Amino acid sequence: MVNPGQIDTRAFSQEQLEAKAQGKFLRRVGLPSDIAGIVAFLASDESSFVTAQQIYVDGGGVFS
């Protein structure tokens, strides 16, 4: 299961995104490509031995 954090879907203003980024370890919000990359990996043969995982793609949301 992929658990995305805050993703820039253009539903928020630049100021809102910058504020949300301050609560992330990586100091940025995610992009749709960040989620697409992990989903592509999980759908590929490269992940054929991965089972029952929860993968957090949230930029290290330790402060949010």
ChimeraX attribute file (.defattr): number of C-alpha atoms within 10 A of each C-alpha:
attribute: neighborCount
match mode: 1-to-1
recipient: residues
	/A:1	11
	/A:2	14
	/A:3	10
	/A:4	15
	/A:5	18
	/A:6	18
	/A:7	20
	/A:8	15
	/A:9	9
	/A:10	9
	/A:11	9
	/A:12	11
	/A:13	10
	/A:14	11
	/A:15	9
	/A:16	10
	/A:17	18
	/A:18	14
	/A:19	14
	/A:20	17
	/A:21	20
	/A:22	15
	/A:23	17
	/A:24	20
	/A:25	15
	/A:26	14
	/A:27	15
	/A:28	21
	/A:29	23
	/A:30	21
	/A:31	14
	/A:32	11
	/A:33	10
	/A:34	15
	/A:35	18
	/A:36	11
	/A:37	11
	/A:38	15
	/A:39	13
	/A:40	12
	/A:41	12
	/A:42	17
	/A:43	11
	/A:44	10
	/A:45	10
	/A:46	10
	/A:47	11
	/A:48	10
	/A:49	7
	/A:50	9
	/A:51	9
	/A:52	6
	/A:53	8
	/A:54	9
	/A:55	11
	/A:56	15
	/A:57	17
	/A:58	21
	/A:59	20
	/A:60	16
	/A:61	20
	/A:62	10
	/A:63	10
	/A:64	12
